[in-house]
Amino acid sequence: MGRDRAIVLASGGMDSCVSAAIAQRTHDIAMLHFSYGQRTEARELKAFHDVAGALDAASRLVIRMGHLAAIGGSSLTDTSIPVSPADLGARDIPSSYVPFRNANLLSAAVSWAEVLGANAVFFGAVEEDSSGYPDCRKSFFQAFEAAVREGTRPTTEIHIITPVIGSTKAEIVRMGMELRAPLHLTWSCYQREDRACGVCDSCALRLRGFREAGVEDPIPYVTRPVYT
Amino acid sequence: MGRDRAIVLASGGMDSCVSAAIAQRTHDIAMLHFSYGQRTEARELKAFHDVAGALDAASRLVIRMGHLAAIGGSSLTDTSIPVSPADLGARDIPSSYVPFRNANLLSAAVSWAEVLGANAVFFGAVEEDSSGYPDCRKSFFQAFEAAVREGTRPTTEIHIITPVIGSTKAEIVRMGMELRAPLHLTWSCYQREDRACGVCDSCALRLRGFREAGVEDPIPYVTRPVYT
């Protein structure tokens, strides 16, 4: 008997990198990446492959999900909508929210999990730091897992595991260091592909996390504002 | 104030055609079709456009969802797995089951609904006639609607409506006749594109439905066995 299998959704960013390292302690991991018209798609894909290689993933799948960009509604995929500058105190849903994106990603992950016989899907969503995306909340993942139970074969049991959902970015950095996750290979910036911009929501959250963890972020930035 | 908007998932088949006609009584309809590597993809797409034209849909979107075929596991998209001959008495899940397919389709539909401001997604799933696909059960759609509630904006309210889920194919044929739904433009066969094969699960269910409704199926068949 081999170990259990898990699918790990991996964007190429830090949260999913640490989630993959966590999954790997208990499961053979199959890593899944989505290209859906993100501005920084090519850079994220490179980060995905670099991380999958470093973690020695048993298999990799890249899914092109063009419909999320076609449907539109987000600055992440629609270049006519400006990326909001970071405002870590705001309670509004930011313009980078892709409507119901995570359900699209998880559905594909569960389809793959059922074919592979995997019993878990790891997803590195972070509730606190997700700037209010409704599909990043724990209550959403719980509801989705219930839908998976109803919508798959009776013999299939797939858990949706969000191992860092309650963590702060600083805690994720610390976990990553402890697990020797390849954080230096990850990419988080929503705007640039050569050096991280340092000013988008995603850069701001990342920089604040590293600062609070007392660790220097190993990736290159255009500018490194101090976020508090 | 215009009428409410609804997304209608439309395969090009009979159940979704009748569901669209039902939706149209109360909503402006936006029709959504998926190409995911079905054997009869081109024929289904033609049926979709024919039906959308006949029903005067306010908008149409065709989403190419290549990953369902890439993931595999179904005779519907994987030509190395044979299509099972119809066995309407069987309780097993047939080989044409695409793992968790409906969650993939519904997730995209909900994303589009949230962008358009639609308050309903109509899906012509049929529980009794669905030959045991787990993602065609009422309990799955209820669980999925709960996940939609948790995973979309607080101001978004989208209902998953399955207007024919409890109906027999014969009842669907009768409803279609009553609503003057363009059943003659629909396509159901899993195997052929010129004339329906008459022997796959989908043809068998359709032929039995028309026979029980006492109506002649207006589409051409290679053979028309009598299913009881």
Interface residues (C-beta under 8 A of the other chain):
Chain A: L61 I63 R64 M65 G66 H67 L68 A70 I71 G72 G73 I93 Y97 V98 P99 F100 R101 N102 A103 N104 L106 S107 A108 V110 S111 W112 E114 V115 P134 D135 R137 S139 F140 Q142 A143 F144 A146 A147 V148 R149 E150 G151 T152 R153 P154
Chain B: L61 I63 R64 M65 G66 H67 L68 A70 I71 G72 G73 I93 Y97 V98 P99 F100 R101 N102 A103 N104 L106 S107 A108 V110 S111 W112 E114 V115 P134 D135 R137 S139 F140 Q142 A143 F144 A146 A147 V148 R149 E150 G151 T152 R153 P154
